[in-house]
């Protein structure tokens, strides 16, 4: 069976998001943690859901939601970085991985819409 890169990468990303959110909760940054947890883990959930899509249109819709959630995640990660809530060595790798996810999702969506 062929490796599903987006599925694996988005799942690993979710695991890292959970760790970062635990750090934020230790700092009593509950609102920021909650926002990041919701959108950061939603990417993988929507990717997983797209694999059971009922149609091509449904597949595109679910991956579009994953891309939207990835963009929101980018907002929260950069906000955390620029507000110095967490160190850059924690956030920059996540930001970079999220950019990779966005590129992969955009490519899949582009080819699926053809």
C-alpha distances in whole Angstrom, upper triangle without the diagonal:
4,6,9,12,15,14,14,17,19,18,19,22,23,24,26,28,29,30,32,33,35,37,38,39,41,43,44,42,41,41,39,36,36,35,33,31,31,29,27,25,25,23,20,21,21,18,16,19,18,15,17,19,22,22,21,25,24,20,23,25,23,21,25,26,24,25,29,28,27,30,32,30,32,35,35,34,36,39,38,38,42,43,43,41,39,39,37,35,33,33,32,29,28,30,28,24,25,26,23,21,24,23,20,21,23,21,19,22,24,21,21,24,25
4,6,9,12,12,12,14,16,17,18,20,22,22,24,26,27,29,30,32,33,35,36,38,39,41,42,40,39,39,37,34,34,33,31,29,29,27,25,24,24,21,18,20,20,16,16,18,17,14,17,19,21,21,20,23,22,19,21,23,21,19,23,24,21,23,26,26,24,27,30,28,29,32,33,31,34,36,36,36,39,41,40,39,37,36,34,33,31,31,30,26,25,27,25,21,22,23,20,18,21,20,16,18,20,18,16,19,21,18,18,22,22
4,6,9,9,8,11,13,13,14,16,18,19,20,22,24,25,27,28,30,31,33,34,36,37,39,37,36,36,33,31,31,30,27,26,26,24,22,20,21,18,15,17,18,14,14,17,16,13,17,19,22,22,21,23,22,18,20,22,20,18,21,22,19,20,24,23,21,25,27,25,26,29,29,28,30,33,32,32,35,37,37,36,33,33,31,29,27,27,26,23,22,23,21,18,19,20,17,15,18,18,14,16,19,17,15,18,20,18,18,22,23
4,6,5,6,9,10,11,12,14,16,17,19,20,22,23,25,26,28,29,31,32,34,35,36,34,33,33,30,28,28,27,24,23,23,21,19,17,17,15,12,14,14,10,10,14,12,10,14,16,19,19,18,20,19,15,17,19,16,14,18,18,15,17,20,20,18,21,23,22,23,26,27,25,28,30,30,30,33,35,34,33,31,31,29,28,26,25,24,21,20,21,19,16,17,18,14,13,15,15,11,12,15,14,12,15,17,16,16,19,21
4,5,5,6,8,10,11,12,14,15,16,18,20,21,22,24,26,27,28,30,32,33,34,32,31,31,28,26,27,25,22,21,22,20,17,16,17,13,11,14,14,11,12,15,14,13,17,18,21,21,19,21,20,16,17,19,17,14,17,18,14,15,19,18,16,19,21,19,20,23,24,22,24,27,27,27,30,32,31,31,28,28,26,24,23,22,21,18,17,18,16,12,13,14,11,10,13,12,9,11,14,13,11,15,17,16,16,20,21
4,6,5,6,8,10,10,12,14,15,16,18,20,21,22,24,26,26,28,30,31,32,30,29,28,26,24,24,22,19,19,18,16,14,13,13,10,8,11,11,7,9,12,11,11,15,16,19,19,17,19,17,14,14,16,13,10,13,14,11,11,15,14,12,16,18,16,17,20,21,20,22,25,25,25,28,30,30,29,26,27,25,24,22,20,20,17,15,16,15,11,11,12,10,7,10,10,7,8,11,11,9,12,15,14,14,17,19
4,6,5,6,9,10,11,13,15,15,17,19,20,21,23,25,26,27,29,31,31,29,28,27,25,23,23,22,19,18,17,16,14,12,12,9,7,9,10,6,7,10,10,9,13,14,18,19,18,19,17,14,15,16,13,11,15,14,11,13,16,15,14,17,19,17,19,22,22,21,24,26,26,26,29,31,30,29,27,27,26,25,22,21,21,18,16,18,17,13,13,15,13,10,13,14,11,10,14,14,12,14,17,17,16,19,22
4,6,5,6,9,10,11,13,14,16,17,19,20,22,23,25,26,28,29,30,28,28,28,25,23,23,22,19,18,18,17,14,13,14,11,8,11,13,10,10,13,14,13,16,18,22,22,21,23,21,17,19,20,17,15,18,18,14,16,19,17,15,19,20,18,19,22,22,21,23,26,25,25,29,30,29,28,25,26,24,23,20,20,20,17,15,17,16,12,13,15,13,11,14,15,12,13,17,16,15,17,20,20,20,23,25
4,5,5,6,9,10,11,12,14,16,17,18,20,21,23,24,26,27,29,26,26,26,23,21,21,20,17,16,17,15,12,12,13,10,8,12,13,10,11,15,15,15,18,20,23,24,22,23,21,18,19,20,17,14,17,16,13,14,17,15,12,16,17,15,16,19,19,17,20,23,22,22,25,27,26,25,23,23,21,19,17,17,16,13,11,13,12,8,9,12,9,7,11,12,10,11,15,15,14,17,19,19,19,22,24
4,6,5,6,9,10,10,12,14,15,16,19,20,21,22,24,26,26,24,23,23,20,18,18,17,14,13,14,12,9,8,9,6,5,8,10,8,9,12,13,13,16,18,21,22,21,21,19,16,17,17,14,12,14,13,10,11,14,12,10,13,15,12,14,17,17,16,18,21,20,21,24,25,25,24,22,22,21,20,17,16,16,14,11,13,13,9,9,11,10,7,10,12,10,10,14,15,14,16,19,19,19,21,24
4,5,5,7,9,10,11,13,15,15,17,19,20,21,23,25,26,24,23,23,21,18,18,18,15,13,14,13,10,8,10,8,5,8,11,9,9,12,14,14,16,18,22,23,22,23,21,18,19,19,16,14,17,16,12,14,16,14,13,16,17,14,16,19,18,17,21,23,21,22,26,27,26,24,22,23,22,21,18,17,18,15,13,15,15,12,12,15,13,11,14,16,14,14,17,18,17,19,22,22,22,24,27
4,5,5,6,9,10,11,13,14,16,17,19,20,22,24,25,23,22,23,20,18,18,18,15,14,15,14,11,10,12,11,9,12,14,12,13,16,17,17,20,22,26,27,26,26,24,21,22,22,19,17,20,18,15,16,18,16,14,17,18,15,16,19,18,16,19,22,20,21,24,25,24,22,20,20,19,18,15,15,16,12,11,14,13,10,11,14,13,11,15,16,15,15,19,20,19,21,24,24,24,27,29
4,5,5,6,9,10,11,12,14,16,17,18,20,21,23,20,20,20,17,15,16,15,12,11,13,11,8,8,10,9,8,11,13,12,13,16,17,18,21,22,26,27,25,26,23,21,21,21,18,16,18,16,13,14,15,13,11,14,14,11,12,16,14,13,16,18,17,17,21,22,21,19,17,18,17,16,13,12,13,10,8,10,11,7,8,11,11,9,12,14,14,14,17,18,18,20,22,23,23,26,28
4,5,5,6,9,10,10,12,14,15,16,19,20,21,19,18,18,16,13,13,13,10,8,10,10,6,5,8,8,7,9,12,12,12,15,16,17,20,21,25,26,25,25,23,20,21,20,17,16,18,16,12,14,15,12,11,14,14,11,13,16,14,13,17,18,17,18,21,22,22,19,18,19,18,18,14,14,15,13,10,13,14,11,10,14,14,12,14,17,16,15,19,21,20,21,24,25,24,27,29
4,5,5,7,9,10,11,13,15,16,17,19,20,19,18,19,17,14,15,15,12,10,12,13,9,8,12,12,10,12,15,15,15,17,19,20,22,24,28,29,28,29,26,24,24,24,20,19,21,19,16,18,19,16,15,18,17,14,16,19,16,15,18,20,18,19,23,23,22,19,17,18,18,17,13,14,16,13,11,14,15,12,13,16,16,14,17,20,19,19,22,23,23,24,27,28,27,30,33
4,5,5,6,9,10,11,13,14,16,17,19,17,17,18,15,13,14,15,11,10,13,13,9,9,13,13,12,14,17,17,17,20,22,22,25,26,30,31,30,30,28,25,26,25,22,21,22,20,17,18,19,16,14,17,16,13,14,16,14,12,16,17,15,16,19,20,18,16,14,15,14,13,10,10,12,10,8,11,13,10,11,15,15,14,16,19,18,19,22,23,23,25,27,28,28,31,33
4,5,5,6,9,10,10,12,14,15,16,14,14,14,12,9,11,11,7,6,10,10,6,7,11,11,11,13,16,16,17,19,21,22,24,25,29,30,29,29,26,24,24,24,20,19,20,18,15,16,16,13,12,14,13,10,12,14,11,10,13,15,13,14,17,18,17,15,13,14,14,14,10,10,12,11,8,11,13,11,10,14,15,14,16,19,19,18,21,23,23,24,27,28,28,30,33
4,5,5,6,9,10,10,12,14,15,14,13,14,12,9,10,12,9,6,10,11,9,8,12,13,12,14,17,17,18,20,22,23,25,26,30,31,31,31,28,26,26,25,22,21,22,20,17,19,19,15,15,17,16,13,15,17,14,13,17,17,15,17,20,20,19,16,14,16,17,16,13,13,16,14,12,14,17,15,14,18,19,17,19,22,22,21,24,26,26,27,30,31,30,32,35
4,5,5,7,9,10,11,13,14,14,14,15,13,10,12,14,11,10,13,14,11,11,15,16,15,17,20,20,21,23,25,26,28,30,33,35,34,34,31,29,29,29,25,24,25,23,20,21,22,18,17,20,18,15,16,18,15,13,17,17,14,16,19,19,17,14,12,14,15,14,10,11,14,13,11,14,16,15,15,19,19,18,21,24,23,23,26,28,28,29,32,33,33,35,38
4,5,5,6,9,10,11,13,11,12,13,11,8,11,12,9,9,12,13,10,12,15,16,16,18,20,21,22,24,26,27,29,30,34,35,34,34,31,29,29,28,25,24,25,22,20,20,20,17,16,17,16,12,14,15,12,10,13,14,11,12,15,15,13,11,9,11,12,12,8,8,12,12,9,12,15,14,14,17,18,18,20,22,23,23,25,28,28,28,31,33,33,34,37
4,5,5,6,9,10,10,9,8,10,8,5,7,9,7,6,10,12,10,11,14,16,16,17,20,21,22,23,25,27,29,30,33,34,34,33,30,29,29,27,24,24,24,22,19,20,20,16,16,18,15,12,14,15,11,11,14,14,11,14,17,15,15,11,10,13,15,15,11,11,15,15,12,14,17,16,16,19,21,19,21,24,24,24,26,29,29,29,32,34,33,35,38
4,5,5,6,9,10,10,9,12,11,8,10,13,11,10,13,15,13,14,17,19,19,19,22,23,24,25,28,29,31,32,35,37,37,36,33,32,32,31,27,27,28,25,23,24,23,20,19,21,19,16,18,19,15,14,17,17,14,16,19,18,16,13,12,14,16,16,13,14,17,17,15,17,20,19,19,22,23,22,24,27,27,27,29,32,31,32,35,37,36,38,41
4,5,5,7,9,9,10,13,11,8,12,14,12,12,15,17,15,16,19,20,21,22,25,26,26,28,30,32,33,35,38,39,39,38,36,34,34,33,30,29,29,27,24,25,25,21,20,22,20,16,18,18,14,13,16,15,12,14,17,15,13,10,8,11,14,14,10,12,15,16,14,16,19,19,19,22,23,23,25,27,28,28,30,33,33,33,36,38,38,39,42
4,5,5,6,5,7,9,7,6,9,11,10,10,14,15,14,15,18,20,21,22,24,26,26,28,30,32,33,34,38,39,38,37,35,33,33,31,29,28,28,25,23,24,23,20,19,20,17,15,16,16,12,12,14,13,10,12,15,13,12,8,8,11,14,15,12,12,16,17,15,16,20,19,19,22,24,23,24,27,28,27,30,32,32,33,35,37,37,38,42
4,5,5,5,5,9,9,6,9,12,11,11,14,16,15,16,19,21,22,22,25,27,27,28,31,32,34,35,38,39,39,38,35,34,34,32,30,29,29,26,25,26,25,21,21,22,20,17,19,19,15,15,18,16,13,16,18,16,15,11,12,15,18,18,15,15,19,20,18,20,23,22,21,25,26,25,26,30,30,30,32,35,34,35,37,39,39,40,43
4,5,7,9,12,12,10,13,15,15,14,18,20,18,19,22,24,25,25,28,29,30,31,34,35,37,38,41,43,42,42,39,37,37,36,33,32,33,30,28,29,28,24,24,25,23,20,22,21,17,17,19,18,15,17,19,17,15,11,11,14,18,18,15,16,20,21,19,21,24,24,23,27,28,27,29,32,33,32,34,37,37,37,40,42,42,43,46
4,5,8,11,10,10,13,15,14,15,18,20,19,20,23,25,26,27,29,31,31,33,35,37,38,39,42,44,43,42,39,38,38,36,33,33,33,30,28,29,28,24,24,25,22,19,21,20,16,16,18,16,12,15,16,14,12,9,10,13,16,17,15,15,19,20,19,20,24,24,23,26,28,28,29,32,33,32,34,37,37,38,40,42,42,43,46
4,5,9,9,9,11,14,14,14,17,19,19,20,23,25,26,26,29,30,31,32,34,36,38,38,41,43,43,41,39,38,37,35,33,33,32,29,28,29,27,24,24,25,21,20,21,20,16,17,19,16,14,17,18,15,14,11,12,16,19,20,18,18,22,23,21,22,26,26,24,27,30,29,29,33,34,33,35,38,38,38,40,43,42,43,46
4,6,6,6,9,10,11,12,14,16,16,18,20,22,23,24,26,28,29,30,32,34,35,36,39,40,40,38,36,35,34,32,30,30,29,26,25,25,24,20,21,21,18,16,18,16,12,13,15,13,10,14,15,12,12,9,11,15,17,19,16,15,19,21,18,19,23,23,21,24,27,26,26,30,31,30,31,35,35,35,37,40,39,40,43
4,6,5,6,9,10,10,12,14,15,16,18,20,22,22,24,26,27,27,30,32,33,34,36,38,38,36,34,33,33,30,28,28,28,24,23,24,22,19,20,21,17,16,18,17,13,15,17,15,13,16,18,15,16,12,14,17,20,21,18,17,21,22,19,20,24,23,22,25,27,25,26,30,30,29,31,34,34,33,36,39,38,39,42
4,5,5,6,9,10,11,13,14,16,17,19,21,21,23,25,26,26,29,31,32,32,35,36,36,34,32,31,31,28,26,26,25,22,21,22,20,17,18,18,15,14,16,14,11,13,15,13,12,16,17,14,16,13,15,18,20,22,19,17,21,22,19,19,23,23,21,23,26,24,24,28,29,27,29,32,32,31,34,37,36,36,40
4,5,5,6,8,10,11,12,14,15,17,19,20,21,23,25,26,27,30,31,31,34,35,35,33,31,30,29,27,25,24,24,21,20,20,18,15,16,16,12,11,13,11,8,10,12,9,8,12,13,11,13,10,11,15,16,18,15,14,17,18,16,16,19,19,17,20,23,21,21,25,26,25,26,30,30,29,32,34,34,35,38
4,6,5,6,9,10,10,12,14,16,17,18,20,22,23,24,26,28,29,30,33,34,34,33,30,29,29,27,24,24,24,20,19,20,18,15,15,16,13,11,14,13,9,10,13,12,10,13,15,14,14,11,12,15,17,18,14,13,17,18,14,16,19,18,17,20,22,20,21,25,25,24,26,29,29,29,32,34,33,34,38
4,6,5,6,9,10,11,12,15,16,16,18,20,21,22,24,26,27,28,31,32,32,30,28,27,27,24,22,22,22,19,18,19,17,14,15,16,13,11,15,14,10,12,15,14,13,16,18,17,18,14,15,19,20,21,18,16,19,20,17,17,21,20,18,21,23,21,21,25,25,24,26,29,28,28,31,33,32,33,36
4,6,5,7,8,10,11,13,16,16,17,19,20,21,23,25,26,26,29,30,30,28,26,25,24,22,20,20,19,16,15,16,14,11,12,13,9,8,11,10,8,10,13,12,11,15,16,15,17,14,15,18,19,21,17,15,18,19,15,16,19,18,16,18,21,19,19,22,23,21,23,26,26,25,28,31,30,30,34
4,6,6,6,8,10,11,13,14,16,17,19,20,21,24,25,26,29,30,29,28,25,24,24,22,19,19,18,16,14,15,13,10,10,11,8,6,9,9,6,8,11,10,10,13,15,15,15,13,13,16,16,17,14,12,15,15,12,12,16,15,12,15,18,16,16,20,20,19,21,24,24,24,27,29,28,29,32
4,6,5,6,8,10,12,12,14,16,17,18,20,22,23,24,27,29,28,27,24,23,23,21,19,18,19,16,14,15,15,11,12,14,11,9,12,13,10,11,14,14,13,16,18,18,18,15,15,18,18,19,15,14,17,17,13,14,17,16,14,17,19,16,17,21,21,20,22,25,24,24,27,29,28,29,33
4,6,6,6,9,11,10,12,14,15,16,18,20,21,22,25,26,26,24,22,21,21,19,16,16,16,13,12,14,12,9,11,13,10,9,13,13,11,13,16,16,15,18,20,20,21,18,18,21,21,22,19,17,19,19,15,16,19,17,14,18,19,16,17,21,21,18,21,24,23,22,26,28,26,27,31
4,6,5,7,10,10,10,13,14,15,16,19,20,20,23,24,24,22,20,19,18,16,14,14,13,10,9,10,9,5,7,9,7,6,9,10,9,11,14,14,14,17,19,19,20,18,18,20,20,21,18,15,17,17,13,13,16,14,11,14,16,13,13,17,17,15,17,20,20,19,22,24,23,24,28
4,6,6,8,9,11,12,14,15,16,19,21,21,24,25,24,24,21,20,19,18,15,14,14,12,9,11,11,7,7,9,8,5,9,11,9,9,13,14,13,15,18,19,19,17,16,18,18,18,15,13,15,14,10,11,13,11,9,12,14,11,12,16,16,14,17,20,19,19,22,24,23,25,28
4,5,6,7,9,10,11,13,15,16,18,19,22,24,23,23,20,18,19,17,14,14,15,12,10,12,12,9,9,12,11,9,12,14,13,13,17,17,17,19,22,22,22,20,19,21,20,20,17,16,17,16,13,14,16,13,11,15,15,12,14,17,16,15,18,20,19,20,23,24,23,25,28
4,6,5,6,8,10,10,12,14,16,16,19,21,20,19,16,15,16,14,11,11,12,9,7,10,10,6,8,11,10,9,13,14,14,15,18,19,19,21,23,24,24,22,22,24,23,23,20,18,20,19,15,16,18,15,12,15,16,12,13,17,16,14,16,19,17,17,21,22,21,22,26
4,6,5,6,9,10,11,13,15,15,19,19,19,18,16,14,14,13,10,8,10,8,4,7,8,6,6,10,10,9,12,14,14,14,17,19,19,20,23,24,24,23,22,23,22,22,19,17,18,17,13,14,15,12,10,12,12,9,10,13,12,10,13,15,14,14,17,19,18,20,23
4,5,5,6,8,10,11,13,14,18,19,19,19,16,14,15,14,11,10,12,10,7,10,12,10,10,13,14,12,15,17,17,17,20,21,21,22,25,26,26,25,23,24,23,23,20,19,19,17,14,15,16,13,11,14,13,10,12,15,13,11,15,16,14,15,19,20,18,21,24
4,5,5,6,9,10,11,13,16,18,18,18,14,13,14,13,9,10,12,10,8,12,13,10,12,15,15,14,17,19,18,19,22,23,23,25,27,28,28,26,25,27,26,26,23,21,23,21,17,19,20,16,15,17,17,13,15,17,16,13,17,19,16,17,20,21,19,21,24
4,5,5,6,9,10,10,14,15,15,14,11,10,11,9,6,6,9,7,5,9,10,9,11,14,14,14,17,19,19,19,22,23,24,26,28,29,30,28,27,29,28,28,25,23,23,22,19,19,20,17,15,17,16,13,13,16,14,11,14,16,14,13,17,18,16,18,21
4,5,5,7,9,10,14,14,14,14,12,9,10,10,7,6,9,9,6,9,12,11,11,14,16,15,17,20,20,20,23,25,25,26,29,30,30,29,28,29,27,27,24,23,23,21,18,18,19,15,14,16,14,11,12,14,11,9,12,14,11,12,15,16,14,16,19
4,5,5,8,9,13,15,15,16,13,10,13,13,9,9,13,12,10,13,15,14,14,18,18,18,20,23,22,23,25,27,27,28,31,32,32,31,29,30,29,29,26,24,25,23,20,21,21,18,17,19,17,14,15,17,14,13,16,17,14,15,18,18,16,19,22
4,5,6,7,10,12,13,13,10,8,11,10,7,9,12,11,10,13,15,14,15,18,19,19,21,23,23,24,27,28,28,30,33,33,34,32,31,33,32,31,28,27,28,26,23,23,24,21,19,21,20,16,17,19,16,14,17,18,15,15,19,19,16,18,21
4,5,5,9,10,9,10,7,5,8,8,5,6,10,10,9,12,14,14,15,18,19,19,21,24,24,25,27,29,29,31,33,34,35,33,32,34,32,32,29,27,28,26,23,23,23,20,18,20,18,15,15,17,14,11,14,15,12,11,15,15,12,14,17
4,6,9,10,10,12,10,7,10,12,9,10,13,13,12,15,17,17,18,21,22,22,24,26,27,27,30,31,32,33,35,37,37,36,34,35,34,33,31,29,29,27,24,25,25,21,20,22,20,16,17,18,15,13,16,16,13,13,17,16,13,16,18
4,6,9,10,12,9,8,12,12,10,12,15,15,14,17,19,19,20,23,24,24,26,29,29,29,32,34,34,35,38,39,39,38,36,38,37,36,33,32,32,30,27,28,28,25,23,25,23,20,21,22,19,16,19,19,16,16,19,18,15,18,20
4,6,7,8,5,5,9,9,8,10,13,13,13,16,18,18,20,22,23,24,26,28,29,29,32,33,34,35,38,39,40,38,37,38,37,37,34,32,33,31,28,28,28,25,23,24,23,20,20,21,18,16,18,18,14,14,17,16,13,15,17
4,7,8,6,7,11,11,11,13,15,16,17,19,20,21,23,25,26,27,29,31,32,33,35,36,37,39,41,42,43,41,41,42,41,41,38,36,36,34,32,32,32,29,27,28,27,23,23,24,22,19,20,21,17,16,19,18,14,16,18
4,5,5,6,9,10,11,12,14,15,17,18,20,21,23,24,26,27,29,31,32,33,35,36,38,39,41,42,43,42,41,42,41,41,38,36,36,34,32,31,31,29,27,27,26,23,22,23,20,18,19,19,15,14,16,15,11,12,15
4,5,5,6,9,10,11,12,14,15,16,18,20,21,23,24,26,27,29,31,31,33,35,36,37,39,41,42,41,40,41,39,39,37,35,34,32,30,29,29,26,24,25,23,20,20,20,18,15,15,15,12,11,13,12,8,9,11
4,5,5,6,9,10,10,12,14,15,16,18,20,21,23,24,26,27,29,30,32,33,35,36,38,39,41,40,39,40,38,39,37,34,34,33,30,29,29,27,24,24,24,21,19,20,18,15,15,16,13,11,13,13,9,9,12
4,5,5,6,9,10,11,12,14,15,17,18,20,21,23,24,26,27,29,30,32,33,35,36,38,39,38,37,39,37,37,35,32,33,31,28,28,28,25,23,24,23,20,19,20,18,15,16,17,14,12,15,15,11,12,15
4,5,5,6,9,10,11,12,14,16,17,19,20,21,23,25,26,27,29,31,32,33,35,36,37,36,35,36,35,35,32,30,30,28,26,25,25,22,20,21,20,17,16,17,15,12,13,14,10,9,12,12,9,10,13
4,6,5,6,9,10,10,12,14,15,16,18,20,21,23,25,25,27,29,30,31,33,35,36,35,34,35,33,34,32,29,29,27,25,24,24,22,19,19,18,15,14,15,13,10,10,12,9,6,9,10,7,8,11
4,6,5,6,9,10,10,12,14,15,17,18,20,21,23,24,26,27,29,30,32,33,35,34,33,35,33,34,31,29,29,28,25,24,24,22,19,20,20,16,15,17,15,12,12,14,12,9,12,14,11,11,14
4,5,5,6,9,10,11,12,14,15,16,19,20,21,22,25,26,27,29,30,32,33,31,31,32,31,31,29,26,27,25,22,22,22,20,17,18,18,14,14,16,14,11,12,14,12,10,14,15,12,13,17
4,5,5,6,9,10,10,12,14,15,16,19,20,21,23,24,26,27,28,30,31,30,29,30,29,29,27,24,24,23,20,19,19,17,14,15,14,11,10,12,10,7,9,11,8,7,11,12,10,11,15
4,5,5,6,9,10,11,13,14,15,17,19,20,21,23,25,26,27,29,30,29,29,30,28,29,27,24,24,23,20,19,20,18,15,15,15,12,10,12,12,8,8,11,10,7,10,13,11,11,15
4,5,5,6,8,10,11,12,14,15,17,18,20,21,23,24,26,27,29,27,27,29,27,28,26,23,23,23,19,18,20,18,14,15,16,13,11,14,14,10,11,14,13,11,14,16,15,15,19
4,5,5,6,9,10,10,12,14,15,16,18,20,21,22,24,26,27,25,25,26,25,25,23,20,20,19,16,16,16,14,11,13,13,9,9,12,11,8,10,13,11,11,14,16,15,16,19
4,5,5,6,9,10,11,13,15,15,17,19,20,21,23,24,26,25,24,25,23,24,22,19,19,18,15,14,15,13,10,10,11,8,6,9,9,6,7,11,10,9,12,15,14,15,18
4,5,5,6,9,10,11,13,14,16,17,19,20,21,23,25,24,24,25,24,25,23,20,20,20,17,15,16,15,12,12,14,11,9,12,13,10,10,14,14,12,15,18,17,17,20
4,5,5,6,9,10,11,12,14,15,17,18,20,21,22,21,21,23,22,23,20,17,18,18,14,13,15,14,10,12,14,11,10,13,14,11,13,16,16,14,17,20,19,19,23
4,5,5,6,9,10,10,12,14,15,16,18,20,21,20,19,21,19,20,18,15,15,14,11,10,12,10,7,8,10,7,6,10,11,9,11,14,14,14,16,19,19,19,23
4,5,5,7,9,10,11,12,14,15,17,18,20,20,19,21,19,20,19,15,15,16,13,10,12,12,8,9,12,10,8,11,13,11,11,15,16,15,17,20,20,20,23
4,5,5,7,9,10,11,13,14,15,17,18,18,18,20,19,20,18,15,16,17,13,11,14,14,10,12,14,13,11,15,16,14,15,18,19,18,20,23,23,23,26
4,5,5,6,9,10,11,12,14,15,16,15,15,17,16,17,15,11,13,13,10,9,12,11,8,10,13,11,10,14,15,14,15,19,19,19,21,24,23,24,27
4,6,5,6,8,10,10,12,14,15,15,15,16,14,16,14,10,11,12,9,6,9,10,7,8,11,11,10,13,15,14,15,18,19,19,21,23,24,24,27
4,6,5,6,9,10,11,12,14,14,15,16,15,17,16,12,13,15,12,10,13,14,11,11,15,14,13,16,18,17,18,21,22,21,23,26,26,26,29
4,5,5,6,9,10,10,12,11,12,14,13,16,14,10,12,14,11,10,13,14,11,13,16,16,15,18,20,19,20,23,24,24,26,28,28,29,32
4,5,5,6,9,10,11,10,10,11,10,12,10,7,8,10,8,7,10,11,9,11,14,14,14,17,19,19,20,23,24,24,26,28,28,29,32
4,5,5,6,8,10,10,10,11,10,13,12,8,9,12,10,7,11,13,11,12,15,16,15,18,20,20,20,23,25,25,26,29,30,30,33
4,5,5,6,8,9,10,12,11,15,13,10,12,15,13,11,15,16,14,15,19,19,18,21,23,23,23,26,28,27,29,32,32,32,35
4,6,5,6,5,6,9,9,12,10,8,10,13,11,11,14,16,14,16,19,19,19,22,24,24,25,28,29,29,31,33,34,34,37
4,6,5,6,6,7,6,10,9,6,8,11,11,9,13,15,14,15,18,19,19,21,24,24,25,27,29,29,30,33,34,35,37
4,5,8,9,10,9,13,13,10,11,15,14,12,15,18,17,17,20,21,21,23,26,26,26,29,31,30,32,35,35,36,38
4,6,8,10,11,14,14,12,13,17,16,15,18,20,19,20,23,24,23,26,28,28,29,32,33,33,34,37,38,38,41
4,5,6,8,11,11,10,12,15,15,14,17,19,19,20,23,24,24,26,29,29,30,32,34,34,36,38,39,40,42
4,7,9,12,10,10,13,15,14,15,18,19,19,21,23,23,24,27,28,28,30,32,33,34,36,38,38,39,42
4,7,8,7,7,10,12,12,13,16,17,17,19,21,22,23,25,27,27,28,31,32,33,34,37,37,38,41
4,5,6,7,9,11,12,12,15,16,17,19,21,22,23,25,26,27,29,31,32,33,35,37,38,39,41
4,5,5,5,8,10,10,11,14,15,16,18,19,20,22,24,25,26,28,30,31,32,34,35,36,39
4,6,6,7,9,10,11,13,15,16,17,19,21,22,23,25,26,28,29,31,32,34,35,37,39
4,6,7,7,9,11,12,13,15,17,18,19,21,22,23,25,27,28,29,31,33,34,35,38
4,6,5,6,9,10,10,12,14,15,16,19,20,21,22,24,26,27,28,30,31,33,35
4,5,5,6,9,10,10,12,14,15,17,18,20,21,23,24,26,27,29,30,31,34
4,5,5,6,9,10,11,12,14,15,17,18,20,21,23,24,26,27,28,30,32
4,5,5,6,9,10,10,12,14,15,16,18,20,21,22,24,26,27,28,31
4,6,5,6,9,10,11,13,14,15,16,18,20,21,22,25,26,27,29
4,5,5,6,9,10,11,13,14,15,17,19,20,21,23,24,26,28
4,5,5,6,9,10,11,12,14,15,17,18,20,21,22,24,26
4,5,5,6,9,10,10,12,14,15,16,18,20,21,22,25
4,5,5,6,9,10,10,12,14,15,16,18,20,21,23
4,5,5,6,9,10,11,12,14,15,17,18,20,22
4,5,5,6,8,10,11,12,14,15,16,18,20
4,6,5,6,8,10,10,12,14,15,16,19
4,6,5,6,9,10,10,12,14,15,17
4,5,5,6,9,10,11,12,14,16
4,5,5,6,8,10,10,12,15
4,6,5,6,9,10,11,13
4,5,5,6,8,10,11
4,5,5,6,9,10
4,6,5,6,9
4,5,5,7
4,5,5
4,5
4
